[in-house]
Amino acid sequence: MPELPFPRTATERVLDLTEPTPLQSLATAYADRLSAIESGASDIELASNDLRIRELEEACRGTYRPARRAGVPDSALFLG
């Protein structure tokens, strides 16, 4: 049986919650986009924001994994 490393190192015990999640960052980027449009931002600024939104959307899509149960009926759809 493999031994578990106890006690754990400090970096393994620390959970950093200060960084926003990709979804929170995407929401901020959308809000920034609307503010930039309202303020009449330049094409360069809008293009930069567009690139940021695309990257964040890709990151968010990569973290979402739909549940798949091949061959197993979904009990939430059972009407009997």
Backbone hydrogen bonds, N-H to C=O, Kabsch-Sander energy under -0.5 kcal/mol:
donor,donor_aa,acceptor,acceptor_aa,energy
6,F,4,L,-1.5
12,E,9,T,-0.6
13,R,9,T,-1.1
14,V,10,A,-0.8
16,D,14,V,-0.6
17,L,15,L,-0.7
25,S,21,T,-2.5
26,L,22,P,-2.1
27,A,23,L,-2.1
28,T,24,Q,-2.0
29,A,25,S,-2.2
30,Y,26,L,-2.4
31,A,27,A,-2.1
32,D,28,T,-2.6
33,R,29,A,-2.1
34,L,30,Y,-2.2
35,S,31,A,-2.2
36,A,32,D,-2.5
37,I,33,R,-2.3
38,E,34,L,-2.4
39,S,35,S,-2.0
40,G,37,I,-1.0
41,A,36,A,-2.7
46,L,42,S,-2.2
47,A,43,D,-2.4
48,S,44,I,-2.2
49,N,45,E,-2.2
50,D,46,L,-2.4
51,L,47,A,-2.2
52,R,48,S,-2.1
53,I,49,N,-2.5
54,R,50,D,-2.3
55,E,51,L,-2.3
56,L,52,R,-2.3
57,E,53,I,-2.6
58,E,54,R,-2.2
59,A,55,E,-2.1
60,C,56,L,-2.5
61,R,57,E,-2.6
62,G,58,E,-2.0
63,T,59,A,-0.9
63,T,60,C,-0.5
64,Y,60,C,-0.9
65,R,63,T,-0.5
72,V,69,R,-1.6
75,S,73,P,-0.6
77,L,74,D,-1.7
78,F,75,S,-1.0
